[in-house]
């Protein structure tokens, strides 16, 4: 039977998409060609299980993650590939379909194509590579010498270090560096340095050269000569792991490729989501789209989603990301003349659920916005640099003033606290109201805490006796208190507040671990070093033990992990600064550990 609902949706999208395309191109956006796929909610959830890739190898971990997360309704999924793939949920209404197309293609896909980090992922042929990887792994599952157990033995270990694939972009020539050629060059330098040392007559020169000789000899004992953060890539090199079957090294290369493909998404979460949130609105308000008033009105509610609570401006990748992009536009963007747009209105038949074009052409003269600075930043930044540079003291003051205006109000608007205060007076809770809102942050905080205490007490009495609830939800009051704490923190130390926000960005949660030696020219022990960051503190002991067990399987020799941990007294109280700490395993099962 013909599915008329589906056919109507396709017809409506075919009418909408060219209009959105005209608007996006006129605004200077430049995404990959994008193929749309309409999928059910079940299919969308299934796509998410395998990291949204249309082709991906199977592994028990993905099913486990799906069971633990169980996402709600997913409106869209978009893939960094050329052409790009965008999945649209069939249960989305037409308004949401328009929003998703603007957000996904003209936000995310434009970002994918133009940001410097994504240029390292090989978008042009990534689908073919992922398909080949999946085929290879499936063939091993069927191979009598491997089967699923043998494959997953190595995949489990590779996944344990999947984020440790080096820092992108790799500098030109860095990956192609010949270890043997570099060693020969350093040995030649050592011989020349020793010769100069023997001929030197000045004691201070001899002492300096002796120190340089000792440092160079120490480096030549290491393999690799230069520490590497690409742990998986190093293990996949047959020169470093001759004991591994070639199929196991291929599995490592597959996990390495996947880690590099997803690294840019982790390092640009705030930029990417903010860019898409900013342009979903900017694109859809353009006149050539000509959305019916009702749809436009409903979309305005979606665009205000992250403004319902100012906490989103400080914590949420979408909310904070959009605020930073708007700040950049306000500071560096400018109107650069005008342009005339010619268009026909879109008409909506609610009974038939159909869009149609009006018959008359209309024209509208609009300002032409110069967003060159935004485009430049989109090309050349990641989250860390972006937030460090643009979350300035001036921006933080601007954001906090906006938050206070939302709460307390100003000459242009009635704030939430004034609205709550008036509601309390009208609903019999006048004892908890004030004649005039306080002028200080401390005074506002005291009032919010008073209201929160009343709300919590009222909730308890309501549960026991059925008495009326407080007119304001405790969650709203808790968010208000959190907002005031942020403003207070800004007043005391805006730089520290900014650093706390920056530490929440994606790849800051991944510890910096490098391989410093395989022990090939010394004690035969592979040495990993965790570059300790006091902002994040020690590693989790359980993860350290599990990681070096997996690394031991792959490297084929004893492993030590050097990090730092906090000493404690007999009562569990911290003593002094974090001290060097070692995890060591020789057989893969038993992990020993001690303070140095």
Order of alpha helices (4+ residues) and beta strands (2+ residues): alpha-beta-alpha-alpha-beta-beta-alpha-alpha-alpha-alpha-alpha-alpha-alpha-alpha-alpha-alpha-alpha-alpha-beta-beta-beta-beta-alpha-alpha-alpha-beta-beta-alpha-alpha-alpha-beta-beta-alpha-beta-beta-beta
